[in-house]
Amino acid sequence: MLKKEEEMLLAVKERQAKVKLMIMTWQFLVIALGLLFPVLLSSGNVSVSAIILLKYPSVLYNLDWMYS
């Protein structure tokens, strides 16, 4: 009985670690896009910038946070 509970606890911890890794990866991607966005916009790459904004609107919130 105790062995089964330990296995379940271990499985939950593994799932939590995977979710945390996914969240950290998404945060990194959003920050990277937020840093890349002004460079693309200033270089005249408006179509790429528009695609990024349409696909990841959270980049705007990231920019607001970084430049305020």
C-alpha positions as CSV (number, residue, x, y, z in Angstrom):
1,M,0.0,0.0,0.0
2,L,2.8,2.4,0.9
3,K,4.7,1.6,-2.2
4,K,1.7,2.5,-4.4
5,E,1.3,5.9,-2.6
6,E,5.0,6.6,-3.1
7,E,4.7,5.8,-6.8
8,M,1.7,8.1,-7.2
9,L,3.5,10.9,-5.4
10,L,6.5,10.5,-7.6
11,A,4.2,10.6,-10.7
12,V,2.6,13.8,-9.5
13,K,6.0,15.4,-8.8
14,E,7.2,14.4,-12.3
15,R,4.1,16.0,-13.9
16,Q,4.6,19.1,-11.9
17,A,8.2,19.3,-13.0
18,K,7.1,18.9,-16.7
19,V,4.5,21.6,-16.4
20,K,7.0,24.0,-14.7
21,L,9.4,23.4,-17.5
22,M,6.8,24.1,-20.1
23,I,5.8,27.3,-18.3
24,M,9.4,28.5,-18.1
25,T,9.9,27.7,-21.8
26,W,6.9,29.8,-22.8
27,Q,8.0,32.6,-20.6
28,F,11.4,32.5,-22.3
29,L,9.8,32.5,-25.7
30,V,7.6,35.5,-24.9
31,I,10.5,37.5,-23.5
32,A,12.6,36.6,-26.5
33,L,9.8,37.7,-28.9
34,G,9.4,40.9,-26.8
35,L,13.1,41.7,-27.2
36,L,13.0,40.8,-30.9
37,F,9.9,42.7,-31.7
38,P,11.3,46.3,-31.5
39,V,14.3,45.2,-33.6
40,L,12.1,43.8,-36.3
41,L,9.9,46.8,-36.2
42,S,12.8,49.3,-36.4
43,S,14.4,47.3,-39.3
44,G,11.2,47.7,-41.4
45,N,10.2,44.1,-41.1
46,V,6.5,45.0,-40.5
47,S,5.0,41.8,-41.9
48,V,7.0,39.7,-39.5
49,S,6.1,42.0,-36.6
50,A,2.4,41.8,-37.5
51,I,2.6,38.0,-37.6
52,I,4.2,38.0,-34.2
53,L,1.6,40.4,-32.8
54,L,-1.3,38.4,-34.2
55,K,0.1,35.1,-33.0
56,Y,1.4,36.2,-29.6
57,P,-0.4,39.3,-28.3
58,S,1.2,38.9,-24.9
59,V,4.4,40.4,-26.4
60,L,2.7,43.8,-26.1
61,Y,2.2,43.3,-22.3
62,N,5.9,42.2,-22.1
63,L,7.0,45.4,-23.9
64,D,4.9,47.5,-21.6
65,W,6.5,45.9,-18.6
66,M,10.0,46.2,-19.9
67,Y,9.9,49.8,-21.1
68,S,7.9,51.4,-18.3
